[in-house]
Amino acid sequence: MFLGLDFGTTNSALARLVDDSDAVELVRFTPPPTRLLPDPKSTETFRSVMWFDPDERGPDRRPLVTTGLKAIHDYIEAAGAGRFVQSVKSHLASKTFTSTMIFNAKYTLEDMIALVVAGVRAEAAKVWGPLPGRVVAGRPVHFVRDDLEEGSATAAAADAFAEDRLRIAMAAAGFDDVVFELEPVAAAARWEQRSKRDELVLIADFGGGTTDLCLVEVGPAARKKAERDGTRQVVGTGGLGIAGDTLDRRILHNAMSPKLGWGSRYRVLGGHADVPLWLYTSLSRWHTLSFLKSRKTLNLLDEIAATADDPTAISSLRQLIDEDLSYLLHRSVERAKVDLSKHEETVLKFPEIEVEIPITRAQFNGWIKDDVQKIDDAVDAVLERAGRPKVDRVFMTGGTSMVPAVRKVFADRFGADRLEGGEELVSVAQGLALRAKQVFG
């Protein structure tokens, strides 16, 4: 059994090849029934999230943890109790974020990633039986990090540091023989199964935290060379820490934050003051949002609401923090983004605090204009470093590849007829399984 694991910021997927077959199979995850979802449907992706039970403890006296869709339903059922954690992959390159305390138990970042990967492995074992410890796992061209110069020693060190941490987490989850492959290269391997001729393909892989770009030679000749040499001809790579989560934050900041009091004022001795901005910047990351749920912050919001220009908005913010509604908020934002990829307008609905906000695609395009320009610049940089070769095809994968403003970047450069897609959430895992057969077979 040859396994390919795509551990993602938002979703993860696991694929396999068995024996001499070239047919890639994805594990289908089926969460247990719950009151909210009595008849759950199986999916090809596993949500990269976890929920820590505030009351139950395991044999090691640490909180019991659930992962995937089960974690989401446990979190909703608990009505804000416990600790819900998401987007852990985004912090792999950060040397400042090493661990956090959850109900008096210390968890390193590697511990939390291992919990999610172990959840994927355990669910797959229910379907496929015992799994081997060897796997080809995906990694981005560049992990999410502070802006660093492309190709610099500092950037390379940050990527190496992040990969080492990911390897430790994989081993803790039961994968003790790991080979890493660039996620866009894996997507190229999957695209190559469809390709009937030799061509130079630009792979644009949009994840939750990163956008990866890779120029790869694919086709019959490239496939034979890869099988013979164990390597693939990569003409150029690049990437940046702008992807789906970034676009979600633009909606959150521009549409939702004003409804939570951002930009408003309240009375203090001697006049008025702005509601502190740090309250709103903390909404974008789970580990900073969790810090807000403290008695000190909640008391501060009570004091602000008492003299605020918009007390209803401040009360909504307090409710969001106190009831730990961040996941539901981000899901509402994500749904609005998806709607705007299909329609010219939508309504961002967040019934938990009785908010409905009309948004047009034109507004959204304005909010993400700078982000789209940076993606365009990254494409230009990859082409420049590769000597401006002729690109025969562009294969776009990941949910953000469906955003019209993002697709326009590639359509304007290469022509809409050269854009390809499909299997947006699982093509990387499928390609990793194909790579696993080459590596371990």
N, C-alpha and C positions, 0 to 999 in steps of 0.2 A: 504494500500500500504506500503510495507516494502522496504526501500531504503538502498543500500550499495554504498558508495562513495569512490572511489580510487583517491585521489588527488595526482598526481605524479609530479615529477620534470620536465618531458618532456611531458607526456600525462596524461589525467585524463579520468575516465570512471564512469558511473552511471548505476547501475542495480537495478531491482525491482522484488519482488514477490507480487502477488496479491491474496487476499483471501486465500484459502486453497491449492493453487497450489504449487508444488515444482519445477515448470519450471521457470528458471531465465530468465528474459528479459533484454537486454541491450538497452538503448536509442541510437538511431542512429542520429547523428548530421549532419545536412545539411546546409552548409554555404550559404549565399545569393550569387547569380551570380555576377561576376565581369568581367571586361574587360579581365583579365588574365585567368579567369576560368568561362566562360559563362554558362557551364553546370556542376556544381559541383556534385560530388558523395557523398552520405552519408557515414559516418564512425562510428565505435563504440567507437572511442576515440576522445577526445577534447584536442587540443594542449594547454598546460599550459603556454600561452604567452599573452601579451597585448601590444597594441600600443596606444600611447598618441598623439592626434592630436595637432600640434603646433599652429593652427589657430582657431579652433572651441572651444567654451566654453559651458558648461552646465548651468543650472539655478543657480548653486552654484558658478559659475565663475571659476570652475576648468576645466582642459582640458577634452574634450570628449575622451572616451576610448572605444576601441573595443578589443575583446578577441577571442581566438581560431583561426581557419583558416582565419576568417575575418580580424583579426589583422595582420596576415602574409601578406595577399594580400594588405591591406591598407599600410603597411610598404613598400612593394615592389613598389606599385603605387606611393608612395610619394618620391621615389628615395633618401632615406636617411634622409628626413625631419622627424620631430617628434621624439619620443623616443620609442624604442622597448625594451621590458623587458621580460626576460625568466629566468628559473631555480630559481624562488624565494624560492621554498621549501628548497633548499640547505642551506639557511641562517637562518632557524628557531632557531637553537641552538646557534647562534652567538649573544652575548650580545653587541658586538661592532657595529653591523649593525642594527640600529633601524629604520632609516628613510632616505629618499632621497628627494631632491627638483627636481621637474619636472615642467618646465615652471612656476616658481615662486609659485608653490603649493607644500605643504609638504605632502608626503605620507609615512605612517609607513609601515613596512613589512606586518603587519596584514591587512592594507588597500589594499595592492596589491594582497595578497592571496584572500581576500574577493572578489575582482573584478573578478578573474578567476572563483572562485566557484560560484559566482552569475551568471556568463556567462553560466556555466554548467547548473545551476538550471533553468535559463530562457529558454534555448534551450530545456531542457527536458519538461518543462511545455507546450511548443508548441505542443509536441507529446502526452504527457500523461495527460495534464490538470493540475489543481492545485496540487502542491506537499505538503505533510505534512512537518512540521518543525523538525520531528525526523529522525535520520539517524544513521547508524553505519558507521563510517569513519575509513579508514585504517591509520596506522602509522607504520614507520619502527621500528625494534627492537632497533636500535640506530640511532638517527638523525645524519646528517653530522656535524662533529665538529672536533676540533683539536684532535690529538691522545690523548686519555685518557685511563687509565687502565680499563680493563673490570671489571665491578662490583664495581668500586670505587664509593665513595659517590659523588665525583665531576662529574663522568659520569652520575650517576643517576639524579643528580640535573640538568645537561644540558638537559637530555631527558625530565624531568618534565617541565622545563622552555619552551622547544620547544612545548610540547603538550599543555601547557596553551595558548601559542600564537596561535596555530592552532585552539583551541577551540574558542578563541575570534574572529578569522577571520571567522570561520564557522557561528557563531551567526550573525555576521554582514551581511553575505550572505543569511540569512533566515533560517538556520538550528540551532534552539535554543535548541534542545534536542539531544545532540550528545553523543554516546557511542563509544569509540575508541577500535579497535581491531588490534592486530599485523598483518601486511600484510601477512607474511608467514602462520600464523594460518588461515587467510581467504582463502589463496590459498589451504591449506589442506582441508578445508571444501568443496571447489569445487572439489578437487581430490577425496574426500570421496564419492561423488555421483557416481563415476565410480567404486569404490572399492567394490568387492564382498566378501572380507574376511578381518579379523582383521590383521593389520600389523603396523609396526613402519616405518614411512616415514620421510625422511629428506627433508624438503622443502628448496630449494635454490631460493630465490626471488631476482632477479637482477633488480634494478631500474635505474634511471638516476644518482642519487647521492649516493645510499647506496646498499650494498649487505646484505641481511638478511638471516639467517640460523635458522631453527627451527626443532627440532625433535618432532614429534607429533604422537600419537596413533590414527589411523583411522580405519574405518570399521564398521560393523553393531553394535557391542557391544559398541564401542566408541561413535557412533552416538546416541545410546539410552541413554548412560550416560550423554552426553552433553545436550540432550533434557530434561533429568530429573533434572540435577543439574545446568544447565545453564553455565557450564564450560567445557573446553576441557583439556584432559590430555596432557600437554606439558612437555616433558622429558628434553628438553634443548634448549636454544636459544643463539644466538651470531650474530655478524654483524660487518661491518666495512664500512668506508666511501670511498670505492672503488667500482665503478660500470661503467655504460656506459659512463658517462661524463669523467671519468678518462681515459678510453681507447681512447676516442676522443682526449683528450689533448695530449696523446703520439704521435698520428699522426700529430696533429697540430704542436707540438714542433719539432719533428724529420724530418718531410717531408716539411711542409709549412713554418715554421719560417725562415729557411735558404734562402728561396726565397723572404723573406721580409727583409733581411739584418741581421738576427741574426748571430752573430759570425764574422761579418765584421768590418772594421775599417774606420776611417776618420781622416783627418789631423787637428791638432790643433797647437797652438803655442808651439814650442819646440818638435814636433814629431807627433805621432799618438795616437789615443784613440779608445777603443772599443765602438761600438754603444751601448747606455745604455740598460742593460738587462731588466730594469723595463718596457720598452716598450712592451716586448714580454710576460712577465708574466701577464701583464694586458689583454692580448688577451683571456685568458681562462675564465674570469668571466664577465658577462654583466655589473655589477655595477662598476667594475674597468675600463672596456673598455670605458664606457661612459665618464669617467673622462678624457680620452685622447683627446676627441674632444673639445679642447680649443685652443684659439689663441696662447697661449704660447707654447703648444706642437707642433702645426702645424708649427710655426716659427722655432722651434728647428729642426724639420725634414727638413725644407728648408735649414737651415744652414749646417746640416750634409750632405745632398745630394750634396751640392755644392763642397765638397771635399772628398766625400766617395769613397772607393775602388769599390763599386758596387752601383752607383747612381740609376740605374733602380730599384733595390730591395727596396731602401729607398723610392723612389717615389711610388712604389706599396704599401708600408706600409702607406704612407701618404694618398693615395687614399682610402685605406681600412678604415682608421679612418675618413677621411673627409666625405666620402659618406655613412658612417655607414653600412658597408657591413658585419658586424659580423655574422648576422643570416645566410646569404647566404654562408659565409665561413664555419660555423659550419655544415650546411646542406651538403656541399660538402664533408667535413671530415667524417660525419656520413655515407654518401652513400659509401665512400671508405671502411669504416669498415664493412658495411653490405656485400659489394662485396667480401671482403676477407674472410668472413664466408662461402662463397659459392665457391670461386675460389682461385687458388694458386697465382694469381696476378691481379692487377687492375691498373687503372690510375686515380689519383686524379685530377679532372678537376675543375678549377675555372676560367671560361671565363671572369669574370668581370675584372681581372687583367692579363688575357692571360697567365695562368699558367696550365701546365699539368705535373704531376709528377708520373712516374711509381713506384709502390710499390708492393713488393712480400709479401706473407704470412709469409715467413721466417723472413723478416725484421720486420714486425709487431709483430711477436712472440718475437723477441729480444727486442723490445721497451717495451713490456708489461710483460716481464719476472718477474720483481720484484713484480708487481701488482698481477700476477697470483700466485706467491709464497705466498703472504699475504692472498689470498683467501684460498689457501691450508692450511696455518697455522690456519686460522679461523675455518675451518672445523675440523681440528685436535683438536683445543681447545674445541669446542662444544662436540665432542665425548669424550674427556678426562673428562670434567666436568660431563658428563652423565654416566660415568663409563664404557665407551667403549661397548655400547649395540650393538646387531646385527641389522643392518639396512636392512629392507626388500625391500625398494623401495626409489628412489630419484626422486622427482618431481621438475623440473627446470622450472622457469617461468621468463619472462622479456627478452628483446631483447638480452642482453649480454649472456644469456644462450645458444645462437646459435654460439658464438665464439668458434672455435675448441680448442684453447688452454685452455679455461675455461672448456669446456666439458671434456677434457682429465683429468683434476684434479679429477673429479667425476668418470669417467670411470675407471681410474687406481685404485682408492680406492675401488669401489663397484662393478665394472663390467658394461660394456656397456649395457648388457641386463637388468639391473635394472634401467636404466635412462628412465624417462618419461617426456613428455612435452605437448605442445599444448596450444592454447589460451593464448599465451605468454603475450599479452598486456591487457587482460581483465579478467583473471581468478581470480585476487584479488577482483575486483568489484563484480563478481558473488558470490564469497565466502562471501563477506561482506553482500550481500543481504540475503543469507541464514542465516547468523548470526543475521541479523536484525529481521527475523521472530522469532528466538528463544528469542531475547531480548524483543521485543515489543509485540510479539504475545501472 
